[in-house]
Amino acid sequence: MMENKAARPSENQQGTFTRKGLSILKAEAVVICLLVVLSVVHYLPKDTQLAGRPPENLSGGGAVVMQSGALSSAGLTLPEHNASSSASTTAATTTATTTATTTTTAAPFVQSDDWRLILVNSDHPVPENYTVRLKRLRNDFKVDERIYPDLQAMFDAARAQGIYPLINSAYRTAEYQQTLLDNKLSELSAQGTTGDAAMEEALSWVAAPRTSEHQLGMAIDITVEGTACTLDDVYRWMEENSWRYGFIRRYPENKLSITGINYEPWHFRYVGREHAAAIYEQGVCLEEYVGAVSVTAGG
């Protein structure tokens, strides 16, 4: 039987076909690679395409974009950037910044529960229905009986050191306080000061009724007794030692803008030994110590 040579390619023909097939496969591979490259380039940022390298990005944003494009071309996807999450983050940052810069309004002043720290001035009158048990002194002045032991101890200590303080004003009624204010206004009128100007000046020296702490029975005005020492000696001793017995110089020389009262070296107020020591050490007035400083007049 004769072999059909036309039905079977020769060895040379088979080699030719193999080479052609490989060429076609190579061409197809090149086309596929080109398509992949074009897909990647299509998703790259413009500045990356021009520079031929990923842009510098401290936040890593450029790297995320490149990964997303490459994976997309392979049929995979990354979660899209969440715009609402970004907006929430921005809003949270804005809120935090706003909160940090918000000015807090100070709470209204509230009187202390400690009877020794009751604040009385033009902004804080004597509390309604305030009562006090009084102790009569040998010169007929009266004070709150609770301050008497420390008051006596202070005077005894001063006299032991050759200093002789004398009380010339203590507890006052509202009626007597009004009399003092009227007398001051008359004095200013005689000097040619009248009207609102006279009232303003008078209130810087004498408090209106219910705005003087003399009505508490815890304030005393000091002068000198006899001639064994001078008035300045008394003032100096009181300034240096009164705090040891619970008293403070109520209207210091440098606190007019706070207390509303001119410097009164003779006026002392009882606040208790521990509070007096703290006020003396800190160099503050009573308004500052108890947290109320918006005072303009009275005392």
C-alpha positions in Angstrom: 0.0 0.0 0.0 1.3 3.4 -1.0 1.8 6.0 1.8 -0.2 9.3 1.2 2.5 11.9 1.5 0.1 14.9 0.9 -1.9 14.1 4.0 1.1 14.5 6.4 3.4 17.5 6.5 7.0 17.0 6.2 9.4 17.5 9.1 10.4 20.9 7.6 6.8 22.0 7.4 6.1 20.9 11.0 9.1 23.0 12.2 7.7 26.0 10.2 4.3 25.7 11.8 5.8 25.5 15.3 7.8 28.6 14.8 4.8 30.5 13.4 2.7 29.4 16.4 5.3 30.6 18.8 5.5 33.9 17.1 1.8 34.3 17.3 1.8 33.5 21.0 4.6 35.9 21.6 2.8 38.6 19.8 -0.4 38.0 21.8 1.6 38.1 25.0 3.1 41.5 24.0 -0.3 42.9 23.2 -1.6 41.7 26.6 1.3 43.2 28.4 0.8 46.5 26.5 -2.9 46.5 27.6 -1.9 45.9 31.2 0.6 48.7 31.1 -2.0 51.1 29.5 -4.5 50.2 32.2 -2.0 51.0 35.0 -1.0 54.2 33.3 -4.6 55.2 32.9 -5.2 55.1 36.6 -2.0 56.8 37.7 -2.2 60.6 38.8 -1.1 63.0 36.0 2.1 64.1 37.9 3.0 60.4 38.2 2.6 59.8 34.5 4.8 62.8 33.6 7.5 62.1 36.1 7.6 58.3 35.6 7.7 57.7 39.4 5.2 57.9 42.2 4.9 61.4 43.8 6.2 62.0 47.3 3.2 61.8 49.7 3.8 61.7 53.4 0.2 60.5 53.9 0.7 57.5 51.6 -2.1 58.6 49.2 0.0 58.1 46.1 0.7 54.5 47.0 -3.0 53.8 47.6 -3.9 55.2 44.1 -1.3 53.0 42.4 -2.4 49.8 44.2 -6.0 50.5 43.3 -5.2 50.9 39.6 -3.0 47.8 39.4 -5.5 45.6 41.2 -8.3 46.9 39.0 -6.5 45.9 35.9 -6.2 42.4 37.3 -9.9 42.2 38.0 -9.6 43.0 41.7 -10.8 46.1 43.6 -9.9 48.0 46.8 -12.5 49.6 48.9 -13.2 53.1 47.6 -12.1 56.2 49.6 -14.9 56.9 52.1 -15.8 60.6 51.6 -18.3 60.6 54.5 -15.6 59.2 56.8 -13.2 62.0 55.7 -16.0 64.5 56.3 -16.7 63.1 59.7 -13.0 63.2 60.6 -12.8 66.9 59.5 -16.0 67.7 61.4 -14.6 66.0 64.5 -11.3 68.0 64.2 -13.3 71.2 63.7 -15.4 70.5 66.8 -12.4 69.7 68.9 -10.8 73.0 67.8 -13.9 74.9 68.5 -14.3 73.4 71.9 -10.7 74.1 72.8 -11.1 77.8 72.0 -14.5 78.4 73.6 -14.4 80.8 76.5 -16.2 79.6 79.6 -18.4 82.0 81.4 -17.6 82.2 85.1 -20.3 80.9 87.4 -22.1 83.4 89.6 -20.5 84.0 93.0 -22.0 82.0 95.8 -21.5 82.9 99.5 -19.4 80.5 101.5 -21.1 78.2 104.0 -18.3 79.4 106.5 -19.8 82.2 108.5 -16.3 83.8 108.8 -16.1 84.3 105.0 -19.4 86.1 104.4 -18.6 88.7 101.8 -20.3 92.1 102.2 -19.7 95.0 99.7 -21.6 97.0 97.2 -22.3 94.0 95.1 -23.1 91.6 98.0 -25.2 93.2 100.7 -25.7 91.8 104.1 -27.9 88.7 103.7 -31.6 89.1 104.4 -32.7 88.3 107.9 -29.0 88.1 109.0 -28.8 88.0 112.8 -25.8 88.2 115.1 -25.2 87.6 118.8 -23.2 90.5 120.2 -20.6 90.8 122.9 -20.3 94.2 124.6 -16.7 95.5 125.0 -15.6 97.7 127.9 -15.9 100.9 125.8 -19.5 99.9 124.9 -18.7 98.8 121.3 -20.0 95.5 120.3 -18.7 92.6 118.2 -20.0 89.1 117.1 -19.4 87.1 120.3 -17.8 84.3 118.2 -14.8 86.6 117.4 -14.3 87.9 120.9 -11.7 85.2 122.1 -9.3 85.9 119.2 -9.9 89.6 119.5 -8.9 89.6 123.2 -5.9 87.4 122.5 -4.7 89.8 119.8 -5.0 92.9 122.1 -3.2 91.1 124.9 -0.3 90.1 122.7 0.0 93.7 121.4 0.0 95.2 124.8 2.6 92.7 126.0 4.9 94.2 123.3 4.2 97.9 124.2 1.5 98.5 121.5 -1.8 99.8 122.6 -4.6 99.5 120.0 -8.1 100.8 120.8 -11.3 100.0 119.0 -13.2 103.2 117.9 -15.9 101.4 115.8 -17.3 97.9 115.6 -20.8 96.7 115.0 -23.2 99.2 113.4 -26.9 99.2 112.6 -28.2 100.1 109.2 -29.5 103.3 110.6 -26.2 104.3 112.0 -24.5 103.5 108.7 -26.9 105.8 106.9 -26.0 108.6 109.3 -22.3 108.1 108.5 -23.0 108.3 104.8 -25.2 111.5 105.2 -22.4 113.1 107.3 -19.9 112.4 104.5 -22.2 113.8 101.9 -22.6 117.0 104.0 -18.8 117.3 104.4 -18.3 117.0 100.6 -21.1 119.5 99.9 -19.4 122.0 102.2 -16.3 121.5 100.0 -18.2 122.3 96.8 -18.8 118.7 95.6 -22.5 117.8 95.1 -24.7 115.5 93.1 -23.5 112.2 91.6 -19.8 113.2 92.0 -20.4 113.7 95.8 -22.2 110.3 96.1 -19.4 108.5 94.2 -16.8 110.1 96.4 -18.7 109.4 99.6 -19.2 105.7 98.7 -15.5 105.3 98.3 -15.1 106.1 102.0 -18.4 105.1 103.6 -20.6 102.2 102.6 -24.3 102.4 102.0 -26.5 100.6 104.5 -26.4 96.8 104.2 -23.2 97.0 102.2 -20.9 97.6 105.2 -19.4 94.5 106.9 -19.6 96.5 110.2 -23.2 95.2 110.2 -21.9 91.7 110.5 -20.2 92.4 113.8 -16.9 91.0 112.5 -15.2 94.3 111.5 -13.4 96.7 113.8 -11.7 100.1 113.3 -8.5 100.6 115.3 -6.9 103.7 116.7 -4.2 104.2 119.4 -4.8 104.3 123.2 -2.7 106.8 125.2 0.7 108.0 124.3 2.9 105.0 125.0 3.1 104.3 121.2 2.1 106.1 118.1 -0.8 105.4 115.7 1.7 104.3 113.1 3.1 101.8 115.6 -0.4 100.4 116.1 -1.0 100.1 112.3 2.4 98.5 111.7 1.9 95.9 114.5 -1.6 95.1 113.3 -0.4 94.7 109.7 2.4 92.3 110.7 0.5 90.3 113.4 -3.3 90.5 113.1 -3.4 87.5 110.8 -2.0 85.4 113.6 -5.3 85.9 115.4 -7.7 85.6 112.5 -7.9 89.3 111.3 -7.0 90.8 108.0 -6.5 94.4 106.9 -9.7 94.5 104.8 -8.9 97.4 102.4 -5.2 97.2 101.4 -3.5 100.0 99.7 -3.2 98.3 96.3 -6.7 96.8 96.1 -9.0 99.8 95.4 -9.9 98.5 91.9 -11.2 95.3 93.5 -12.7 96.3 96.8 -14.0 99.7 95.7 -12.8 101.2 99.0 -9.9 103.5 99.5 -7.0 102.4 101.6 -8.0 102.1 105.3 -5.1 101.1 107.5 -7.5 101.1 110.5 -10.1 98.7 109.3 -9.7 95.0 110.1 -12.0 92.1 109.5 -12.2 88.7 111.2 -12.0 85.6 108.9 -10.6 83.0 111.2 -6.9 82.1 111.8 -6.4 79.6 109.0 -8.1 81.9 106.4 -6.3 85.0 107.6 -2.9 83.2 107.4 -3.7 82.2 103.8 -4.8 85.7 102.8 -1.7 87.2 104.4 0.6 84.7 102.7 -1.0 85.1 99.2 -1.2 88.9 99.4 -4.8 89.0 98.3 -8.0 90.7 99.5 -11.1 89.0 100.7 -12.9 89.4 97.3 -10.0 87.6 95.6 -9.8 84.9 98.3 -13.5 83.9 98.1 -13.6 84.2 94.3 -15.6 87.4 93.8 -13.6 90.3 92.2 -16.2 92.3 90.2 -16.5 95.1 92.8 -16.8 98.8 91.9 -17.9 100.7 95.0 -19.0 100.5 98.6 -17.5 99.2 101.9 
